[in-house]
Structures are given as C-alpha cells and as structure tokens.
Amino acid sequence: MIIQVSSHRRSGTHALIDLIRNNFSVQGDFFHLEDILDWSLERLNELPLIVKTHEPEPEKKLNLFIKQGRVTEEKAQDIKDMTVDVHAYRHPKDVLKSLYYFNIKGHEPVYQIPEGMAFLEFMKQEGAQDASPSENRIQFWQRCIRSWVFNKSVVSVGYNAIVDGDESLKEMLSQKFDLISIFHSRLDDKRIKRSTAIGRGTTKSMEGSVLWSEACESFYQKEIDMSLLRKLNLE
C-alpha cells in the first residue's frame, strides 16, 4: 500500500507523516513519487510506504510521468490502485504566515525570498512555487483545498488534530489503512522516531514580527472564499 500524504506547504505535512510513522509499520521515512517508479510490485507491497506530495491535484505528477514516458500506463494504474490519499489542511492565514517565515529563512533555497519583502507583496505574488502563472498565494491555497479536501476518495485531516496526536484520528487512520496501530506513548521518547520536518520552530522564532496589517486583511477578505472556510470549520 502507498500512503500518499498531500498538503499545501506548511500545513502539517511532516507532522502527519511522523504521526503515521510512529503509529504504523511503514518502509523507511517517506518517499517522493519519482523515487518509487522503478520499484517492482513485490517491493511496493512489502510494507506500506509513505509518498509525500505538494501537488495541487491528485494524480497530476503521475499523469505527467506517463506523458514523459517515465512510467507505463499499466504500472501507473497499479500505483493508483494501491494508493490511499491522506490530505493535511490548515487555516490559510497560518499557512501564509508560516510559509513567509520559512521562505525568508531559506530552508528550501530555491524558494527563498528577500528578507525585506513585505508580507502583502508575498501574499500577492503570482505563479510562486507551485501556483500557476496568474494565481496568487491565496488563490492557490483555495485550489488545493477544492482539489483534495472535497475529493470523496481522500481522507482530509485538520492541522490541530494532527499536531495534538488526536486519538480518534489514529483510530480513523487505522481503519482507513486496515493496519494495526503500534502507538508509542509520548513519554516513550526512545521509541519515537526522529521528525522528518525541516525548519521546525521557524514561525515561533519570528512571531514577534507584525505581519497582518489592515492592507493584508483587506486583500485577504477580497480573495478568500469564506464558504470554503465554513465547510472546514476554519472561520
């Protein structure tokens, strides 16, 4: 089984990956789709494995690899058939603030932004990172939500439930994966696996900065679809 963990960046991706790794027996830490294209079906079925993606739509990357000739349609279908999708989501304001700090720090150098870039300018950037050329950061977040969270085949999980290690979440994942949990107590530090995340604590270390100005709020209100927030209980 392939457990594909998807999210908009800074939405709890690695917190969800680590929760799965610490509660279920899986191969390694996590992989990207391109890492496993050449694996045999036998290897793919040895133990469940986690594939991480920030793609805005399900199967987008796999379909691209088919088009590029990197994987056959038959193998791609096998991968689709053994994939269970789990999506992490977070309030867009928290996502944007965290991503802004993360990019200023340059934890992923390819996405680093100038330290003097204003937060409003950051919000308005079009075609940044995974977005399409005419899409600003709020619009891109909304596209991710519409593509993943409202897809009936995807299990969607809120950020707070992930970081709190919610017991009902673990039980739900156990049923979805059809796997028995190997839950380790938070107090059992020797058995807790090292986090896969990068840039942990970045937001907390910079949260004294004043970001959300009236101009930022005005732009946010203009761009955000409040119905999405209501459906996700994120108002």
Secondary structure per residue as TSV (DSSP state, phi and psi in degrees):
chain	resnum	aa	ss	phi	psi
A	1	M	-	360.0	138.2
A	2	I	E	-105.0	120.5
A	3	I	E	-97.6	104.4
A	4	Q	E	-91.6	114.0
A	5	V	E	-97.1	116.5
A	6	S	E	-118.6	158.1
A	7	S	E	-177.1	160.4
A	8	H	S	-68.9	145.7
A	9	R	T	-53.9	144.5
A	10	R	T	66.8	34.6
A	11	S	S	-115.1	10.1
A	12	G	S	102.3	21.0
A	13	T	H	-53.9	-55.6
A	14	H	H	-76.8	-26.1
A	15	A	H	-63.6	-39.0
A	16	L	H	-70.9	-42.7
A	17	I	H	-58.6	-45.2
A	18	D	H	-68.0	-36.0
A	19	L	H	-61.3	-42.8
A	20	I	H	-66.2	-44.6
A	21	R	H	-62.4	-34.1
A	22	N	H	-86.8	-6.3
A	23	N	H	-120.4	-11.3
A	24	F	S	-140.4	149.8
A	25	S	-	-77.0	116.3
A	26	V	-	-134.0	162.5
A	27	Q	E	-78.4	123.4
A	28	G	E	62.2	-155.3
A	29	D	E	-92.7	-73.9
A	30	F	E	-158.4	163.9
A	31	F	E	-132.2	166.2
A	32	H	-	-103.7	157.4
A	33	L	H	-55.0	-40.7
A	34	E	H	-64.3	-20.8
A	35	D	H	-70.4	-26.2
A	36	I	H	-112.6	4.7
A	37	L	T	-58.7	-35.0
A	38	D	T	-92.5	0.2
A	39	W	-	-68.1	144.8
A	40	S	-	-72.1	159.6
A	41	L	H	-62.5	-33.3
A	42	E	H	-62.3	-43.7
A	43	R	H	-68.3	-39.2
A	44	L	H	-63.0	-26.8
A	45	N	T	-97.8	1.5
A	46	E	T	-60.3	-53.9
A	47	L	S	-145.3	155.0
A	48	P	-	-56.0	147.2
A	49	L	E	-134.5	154.0
A	50	I	E	-103.4	129.0
A	51	V	E	-113.6	128.6
A	52	K	E	-100.2	139.4
A	53	T	E	-148.8	146.7
A	54	H	-	-113.1	15.0
A	55	E	-	-62.0	142.2
A	56	P	S	-75.2	-15.8
A	57	E	S	-133.7	144.2
A	58	P	T	-58.2	140.8
A	59	E	T	67.8	4.0
A	60	K	H	-60.3	-47.6
A	61	K	H	-68.2	-40.3
A	62	L	H	-63.0	-42.3
A	63	N	H	-64.6	-34.3
A	64	L	H	-65.1	-41.5
A	65	F	H	-65.8	-33.1
A	66	I	H	-63.8	-47.0
A	67	K	H	-61.4	-36.3
A	68	Q	T	-80.5	-6.5
A	69	G	T	78.8	16.0
A	70	R	S	-83.1	-16.1
A	71	V	S	-150.3	144.3
A	72	T	-	-76.5	158.2
A	73	E	H	-62.1	-35.8
A	74	E	H	-64.7	-46.1
A	75	K	H	-66.5	-39.4
A	76	A	H	-60.8	-39.6
A	77	Q	H	-66.1	-38.6
A	78	D	H	-60.1	-42.1
A	79	I	H	-64.6	-43.1
A	80	K	H	-60.8	-42.8
A	81	D	H	-65.6	-28.6
A	82	M	T	-99.6	9.6
A	83	T	E	-97.7	132.6
A	84	V	E	-113.2	125.9
A	85	D	E	-97.3	129.6
A	86	V	E	-127.2	126.7
A	87	H	E	-117.8	131.3
A	88	A	E	-99.1	132.6
A	89	Y	E	-131.8	157.3
A	90	R	-	-148.0	157.7
A	91	H	-	-57.7	134.2
A	92	P	H	-59.5	-32.4
A	93	K	H	-63.9	-42.8
A	94	D	H	-68.0	-38.0
A	95	V	H	-60.9	-49.4
A	96	L	H	-64.5	-43.1
A	97	K	H	-64.1	-45.2
A	98	S	H	-63.9	-41.7
A	99	L	H	-68.0	-36.8
A	100	Y	H	-60.1	-51.3
A	101	Y	H	-61.6	-43.1
A	102	F	H	-59.7	-43.0
A	103	N	H	-74.9	-32.9
A	104	I	H	-62.5	-42.0
A	105	K	H	-69.4	-19.5
A	106	G	T	70.8	34.9
A	107	H	S	-61.8	-30.7
A	108	E	S	-117.4	96.9
A	109	P	G	-51.7	-33.4
A	110	V	G	-63.2	-23.7
A	111	Y	G	-106.9	8.3
A	112	Q	-	-62.9	140.3
A	113	I	-	-115.0	158.1
A	114	P	-	-60.3	140.2
A	115	E	T	-60.7	-26.6
A	116	G	T	-88.3	1.6
A	117	M	-	-64.9	128.6
A	118	A	-	-70.3	149.0
A	119	F	H	-62.3	-38.7
A	120	L	H	-62.3	-41.7
A	121	E	H	-61.8	-40.8
A	122	F	H	-60.3	-45.9
A	123	M	H	-61.0	-35.7
A	124	K	H	-83.8	-10.4
A	125	Q	-	-53.2	132.2
A	126	E	B	-106.1	141.4
A	127	G	S	71.1	19.3
A	128	A	-	-82.5	141.1
A	129	Q	T	53.8	-109.4
A	130	D	T	-94.1	-1.4
A	131	A	S	-77.7	159.3
A	132	S	-	-76.7	162.6
A	133	P	T	-54.2	-33.6
A	134	S	T	-101.4	12.5
A	135	E	-	-106.4	123.7
A	136	N	B	-81.6	177.5
A	137	R	H	-67.2	-34.2
A	138	I	H	-70.2	-42.2
A	139	Q	H	-62.1	-38.9
A	140	F	H	-66.9	-42.1
A	141	W	H	-56.6	-43.1
A	142	Q	H	-65.8	-37.3
A	143	R	H	-64.2	-41.8
A	144	C	H	-59.4	-45.3
A	145	I	H	-61.8	-46.8
A	146	R	H	-63.8	-35.6
A	147	S	H	-76.0	-36.9
A	148	W	H	-101.9	-54.5
A	149	V	T	-64.9	-34.9
A	150	F	T	-95.7	14.4
A	151	N	-	-88.5	119.2
A	152	K	T	-64.2	-20.4
A	153	S	T	-86.6	-2.6
A	154	V	E	-106.4	135.0
A	155	V	E	-87.6	119.1
A	156	S	E	-106.6	135.1
A	157	V	E	-130.8	129.2
A	158	G	E	-75.5	150.4
A	159	Y	H	-56.4	-45.3
A	160	N	H	-63.3	-39.9
A	161	A	H	-64.1	-34.3
A	162	I	H	-68.6	-53.8
A	163	V	H	-70.4	-23.6
A	164	D	T	-82.2	-9.3
A	165	G	T	62.3	41.5
A	166	D	-	-53.1	129.0
A	167	E	H	-64.4	-37.5
A	168	S	H	-67.1	-30.3
A	169	L	H	-65.8	-45.5
A	170	K	H	-60.6	-41.5
A	171	E	H	-65.6	-41.6
A	172	M	H	-62.5	-43.6
A	173	L	H	-65.3	-38.6
A	174	S	H	-58.5	-42.3
A	175	Q	H	-70.2	-41.3
A	176	K	H	-65.2	-41.8
A	177	F	H	-82.9	-14.1
A	178	D	T	56.2	45.8
A	179	L	-	-127.0	147.6
A	180	I	-	-84.4	130.4
A	181	S	-	-69.1	141.1
A	182	I	-	-112.0	43.4
A	183	F	-	-50.6	132.5
A	184	H	-	-110.6	132.6
A	185	S	-	-58.4	146.4
A	186	R	T	-57.8	-27.0
A	187	L	T	-79.5	-15.5
A	188	D	-	-89.3	69.8
A	189	D	T	-61.2	-30.6
A	190	K	T	-66.7	-22.5
A	191	R	T	-102.8	-10.1
A	192	I	S	-75.2	126.5
A	193	K	-	-75.2	148.4
A	194	R	-	-61.1	139.5
A	195	S	-	-62.8	144.9
A	196	T	-	-88.7	-4.3
A	197	A	-	-74.3	153.4
A	198	I	S	-117.3	150.0
A	199	G	S	72.6	25.5
A	200	R	T	-64.7	137.9
A	201	G	T	82.9	2.4
A	202	T	H	-61.2	-47.7
A	203	T	H	-62.0	-44.8
A	204	K	H	-62.1	-36.5
A	205	S	H	-71.9	-17.9
A	206	M	H	-119.4	7.4
A	207	E	T	-70.8	-5.7
A	208	G	T	-73.1	-15.0
A	209	S	S	-69.3	143.2
A	210	V	-	-88.9	115.3
A	211	L	-	-112.2	-50.4
A	212	W	-	-84.2	83.1
A	213	S	-	-79.6	174.1
A	214	E	H	-61.7	-37.0
A	215	A	H	-65.3	-38.7
A	216	C	H	-65.4	-43.2
A	217	E	H	-64.1	-39.7
A	218	S	H	-62.8	-44.1
A	219	F	H	-65.6	-42.2
A	220	Y	H	-59.8	-47.9
A	221	Q	H	-62.9	-32.7
A	222	K	H	-69.9	-35.9
A	223	E	H	-94.9	-29.5
A	224	I	-	-77.8	142.6
A	225	D	-	-94.8	102.8
A	226	M	H	-62.7	-24.6
A	227	S	H	-64.6	-31.6
A	228	L	H	-65.1	-43.9
A	229	L	H	-64.1	-39.4
A	230	R	H	-63.5	-42.6
A	231	K	H	-63.3	-28.7
A	232	L	T	-98.6	4.0
A	233	N	T	55.9	44.0
A	234	L	-	-114.1	14.9
A	235	E	-	-64.5	360.0
